Amino acid sequence: MPQASFMPDGRLHLNHGPIDLIIQAWGPDQHRAYEQATARFQTVLQELANELPLLRAPVSTDRPVGKIARDMADAVVRHSDHFVTPMAAVAGAVADEICRAMCDGLRLDKAFVNNGGDITIHLAAGQQLNCAIHAAGDAGRVRLTADQPVRGLATSGWRGRSHSLGIADAVTVTARTAAQADVAATLVANAVDLPDHPEIIRQAANTLSPDSDLGQMFVTTDVGPLTLAEIQAALSAGQTLARKMVRRGEIIAAALFLRGQNCYAGEMLAHSGEPHVRLQTA
């Protein structure tokens, strides 16, 4: 059953099966916000389980019933030129919904819901929040401000908790919602790849997770030595897709990391403890 507890630093921890949320809010109605988040969380997993077969299949004309499930489907429908199921947006969509519930009708300066690295933020006028990017170590911080359209942040890669078709150590995406960032990070991370490279080990997804929505598609399980040229080629493939997403308005920006190399698409506002600077981007 759903579990709720406070961490030593005062953040709220919500857990139910595979869903694990870390939540923090600032403002006059902080405690009420935590109550609303906890109340909404009670039925989230069951709502998703009720429609799991539909959510594990490519988007079709059949519409999900639940609010979170519909948000998942809406987040992936614009990417129908790729193989993708609504499950690619599940973590972000859950974070979005809990953040909406916790902020509903309340006075909060800022808040975030972190669902395993897929993050939704709320920012009142004049507020900002710094988010760390982790890719084989601390790769810097992104400053999110109230006057920006960014309200979602997500990271994907072959070393993460979900399977990836690509070899990116990490791809971090900012978007208007966490659900949008979640699916985009997944697809861009898939695109950072070197097909048929002998040093890349892959295995059918359903042999690792029998209920995987990727079925018999081969996912990355290990990446051996790569030359600098190969690393740059793989990153370039992912950057091409990320730039396309930026142009189409599907994401705000993306940062791609592989073996100590990185590249960007769009524009991220970086923060490193010094006066902020914008990362060099495409």
Buried (B, 14 or more C-beta within 10 A) or exposed (E): EBEBEEEEEEBBEBBBEEBBBBBBBBBEBBEBBBBBBBEBBEBBBEBBEBBEEBBBEEBEEEEBEBBBBBBBBBBBEBBEEBBBBBBBBBBBBBBBBBBBBBBEEBEBBBBBBBBBBBBBBBBBEEBBBBBEBBBEEEBBBBBBEBEBEBBBBBBBBBBBEBBBBBBBBBBBBBBBBBBBBBBBBBBBBBBBBBEEBEEBEBEEBBEEEEEBBBEEBBBBEEBEEBEEEBBBBBBEBBBEBBBBBBEEEBBBBBBBBBBEBBBBBBBBBBBEEEEBEEBEBB
